[in-house]
C-alpha cells in the first residue's frame, strides 16, 4: 500500500483548488468582454501555457534550493541530509509532475464544467467561456498543448527515480481522463 504522505494525495485537494483558481485567472487574462467582441484574445499566451508556466516557474526556483532552505529545521541528521541531497532533483521533478497533472486536469472542469459547479459562481461573460471552450478544443492552443505537457511529465518521470513510476502513471491517467 502507498503511504498517503509519500504519494502526495494529502495535498491534492489544495492543488485542485489552486489549479482551478489559476485556470480562472488565466481565462480572465486571456479573454475579456472587449477582446471577445473584437474577435481577438487580450493575451497571446494560451490558457494551458499560462497554468503550466506558473508551476514550472515555481519549480525552477524551488529546484535551485535545497531542502534545508525550503524547510529549515524540519529535517535533521547527517544520514537524512545525505539522502535528501542525493534525491533533491528527483523530488522536485516528482513535485512538478504531480502539480502539472493536477493543474492540467482541473482546467476543463474549472472553465467548462457544469453551470451549477464552479463555473456557476464565476462572473465571466459567457462569450469568454465560449472562447475558452474553442481554445481548449483546438489542437494548437488546447488539446495539443495538453498532450505536450503530459509527454513532458512522462519524459521527466522516466529520467528520474523509477520507484515512483506507478504513482506518476496514476497521476497522468487521472489528468488524461478529465
N, C-alpha and C positions, 0 to 999 in steps of 0.2 A: 504494500500500500504506500502511496505517496504521502509524505508529510505535508500538511497544509502550509507550513512555513516555507518548505522547500519549493513547492510548485508555484507559489505566489498567488494562490487563489484567494488568500485573505485580503489582498489589495485590489482584486478585480472589480468589486463594486465601486471603489473610489476611482479607478482608472476609467470605468464606464461613464461615470458622471463627468469626470474631467474631459474625456474624449467627446462626449455629447456637447458639452459647453464649447469646446474648441471648434466642433463642426458648425455650431450655430454662429459663432464669431466669424468663422471663415465664410459662411454664407452671407453674413451681413457686410463683410468687407468686399466680397466678390460681386454681390448684386444689391443694388438699391432700386427703389421705385423709378428714379430718374434714369438710371443706366438701363434698366429693362425696357423702359418706354422708348429709349433711343436705340434699342437693339444691340447693345454692347455691354460688356461687363465693366464694373468700376475698377477692377483689378485684373491684371493679366494672369495672375497665378491661379491655377485650378484649385478647387477646394481640397481634393485629395493631397495635392502637393503641399498646401498650407499646413494641414494637420500633420502629415508625415514629417515635414521640415521642422515643425515645432519640437517634436520628440527627438529628432536627430540632433538638433542644436543643443538640447539639454544633455543628450548622451555624449556629445563631443566634449562638453565642459566637464561632465562627471568622469569620463574615461581618462581625463588628464590628471585626475586626483586619485589619491589612494584612499583606502577605507578609513585610515586614521584621520584624514582631513574631512571626509564626508560625515563620519560618525565618531567624533572624538570621545574617547573614554568608554566606548561600548565594548570594544574588543581589547583583551589584554592577554599577554602570554606570548612568549617567543615563537612557539610552535604555531599558534593561530596566526600570528603576523606573517610567518613564512608561507603558510597555506594561502592566506588571502592575497599576499603579494604575487604569488605564482598564478593565482586564478583571477587577478584583477580584470584583465581584458575580457576573459570569458564571462565573468559576472556582468560586466557592462553590456556585452553583446546579448546575453540572455535577457537582461532587463529591457534593452531596446527592442528586441524581437517581440517580447511579450507586450510591451506598450504599443508597438506598431500594430500588432494583431488586434488588440482590443480597440484601439483608436479607429482603425480602418473598418472594423466590423460595426462600430457604432454610428458611422456616418449615414448610411442609408436609413436606419431606423430613426435617428435624430431629426433628419431633414425631410424624409419622405414617409415616415411611419403613419400610423392611423391618426386621423384628426382628433381622436379622444386622448391620445397619448401626449408626449412632449410637444409634438407639433401643434396640438390644440391650444397650448398655452403660449405659443410664440406670437408676437405681434409683428409678423412679417407679411409683406404684400404677397398674396397668393401667386402673383406673376413671378416673383423672385423664387418661390418654391418650384414653380413650373420650370424656370430657367435652370435651377439646380438639378431638377429631375432629368432634364435633357442633357446637362453636362455629365452627370454621373452615368448615364446610359451610353454616352459617346465613348468610342474606343480611344480617342486621342486625349481626352481630358478626364475620363472617369474610369470605366472598367479596365482600360489598358494600363492606366497608372496603378490601379489596384493590383493587377497581375504582376507588374514590375516590382511593386513593393513586397508582395508575397514571395516572388523569386529572390529578392534581396534577403528576406528573412530566412528562406530555405538555405541560400548560399552561406550566409554568416553562421547559421546553426551547424552546418556541415564542417565549417572550418574551426569551430570552437569545440568545447568539451562534448564528446559523444554520449556521455552518461545521461544527458538531459534531452536527447533527441526525441524521445517519446512525448515528453511534456510539450516541446516546441511543435511537434507534429499535431498534437491535440489542439494547441492554440491556433495553428494555421487552419485546421479543419473547421473549428468554431467560427473563425473570421470569414472563411470561404462560404460557409452555409448562409450567412446573413447577406 
